[in-house]
């Protein structure tokens, strides 16, 4: 199974572009999956350079409703006419930074017609690939809600605790590979949810850990947890932050790597 990052905050290969966002391509034996769409349609340009035909993608999964993960949704749907779109029901809830900066995604009923599939329970979307929409908060220190709000049914702004967030698990060789996007509900909580459900060790932990602006207490909590969890590989990117990547690599060992645009992993 192949995992290729189509866009991320950093790009080093000539001709590729980067942006503050994330889009990950997963190719299994008989299905092609896209996990998030970055901030814009730029990931489509990278996919073409990397030899990935967007029209062949069978499934799109959206991790949560922020613009840097959903901004390329409609450019994708205008290029790909077959993929179903899986997300939690709250994906289109209006999201804000503070009181007035909209950072969510509008719902385009016409483009999503007959393609959007909401889900709220663990779903094996392809053999051995699971959408995990349940992230109980066992560790409240490792949550990242500060300054982020949503509008409720009464049109009131309330704190966003990311009930729309989900992640992926790939089960291979009696181990699990966890793929997350932003980990607003906490990478420690995501890992615990996965391990408690599958009761298997972690091979790969990949994605954004939302540590860029974490406090020292949060960093210590996360790094201590990862040292105990002992994934064989930890690939960080996007909202993790370069400085926190360097600290994690120093504290958790050489199995930590930066997952930049065009990184390719086989599991």
Protein Blocks (a to p, Z undefined) as FASTA:
>chain_A
ZZddfbdfbdfbghiacddddddddddfkbccdehjbjblmlmmmmmmnopafklpmbdc
dfbfcfklmmmmmmmmmmpckbccdddfklmgccdehjllccbdcddfklmgokaccdfb
dcdfbghiacdfbdcdfblmlccfehpacddfkopacddehlmbccddddeehiacdddf
klmnopklmmmmmmmmnopacfbdcdjehlmlgcfklmmmmmmmmmmnopabdcdehjno
pklmmmmmmmnojkbccddehiacdZZ
